[in-house]
Amino acid sequence: MRPAAQVRSDALRQLAPTDPALSDSLFADDAMFRRVTPMAARSALVEAALSEGRACAESVSFDWGTDPWTIARGLGVVVVESDAHASFGSVVVFAEYAGKPPTITLYRMAIDWANQQLSAPRGRGKLNLEDCTPVFLAHELYHHLACSAPRPPFSRAYRVTLLQFGRWRWTSRIASLEEIAAGAFAQSLLGMNFHPRLIEPLWVRQEHGGEQ
């Protein structure tokens, strides 16, 4: 999960924790977003990705329960904690998935930092969340499920056309669809009342010392 350090500081004022617009904001940050028209089509894609994540969480919880560590063991995914600095540029990486072998790395320093920011006086009570670790782990578990599925899920399979000459087309997937689905997966699995996208503007607001 890689939240950018520049997120609109008014996100918390304008968006309710359960508002799908939080996912719309992530979608809008995707370079491929502008290729999807009209607006109704964009909203439909976001809703489809949210539904996909929720359905996947329901299926997984039926087999393995709702504890992300138990699910990881059941799926054969190794979970590693690292003290490495995973930052680059304006981006902080809290966790990431690698497929060969299936491994999820949790970056302890970044997660501890986020937890401190979220528990600060300005952030306390906003999300009723003491530890982000299960959220980040669940988020990355969805990426494993999406990558290892016999048939790629919608969030990975949907593509937009970048260029076309006759019968030849150059296409690209919309990466943010999988991020939206992964967030919905974590939200549903952990019984959260908000999409994990909301962690990002709150964390950034605390990091930058309050409202901008």
HELIX and SHEET records of a PDB file:
HELIX    1   1 ALA A   11  GLN A   14  1                                   4    
HELIX    2   2 ALA A   21  ALA A   28  1                                   8    
HELIX    3   3 PHE A   33  ARG A   35  5                                   3    
HELIX    4   4 MET A   39  TRP A   64  1                                  26    
HELIX    5   5 PRO A   68  LEU A   75  1                                   8    
HELIX    6   6 ARG A  108  SER A  119  1                                  12    
HELIX    7   7 THR A  133  SER A  148  1                                  16    
HELIX    8   8 PHE A  154  ALA A  157  1                                   4    
HELIX    9   9 ALA A  175  LEU A  190  1                                  16    
HELIX   10  10 PRO A  196  LEU A  198  5                                   3    
HELIX   11  11 ILE A  199  GLU A  207  1                                   9    
SHEET    1   A 3 VAL A  78  SER A  82  0                                        
SHEET    2   A 3 PRO A 102  TYR A 107  1                                        
SHEET    3   A 3 ALA A  95  GLY A  99 -1                                        
SHEET    1   B 2 ARG A 159  PHE A 165  0                                        
SHEET    2   B 2 TRP A 168  ARG A 173 -1                                        
END                                                                             
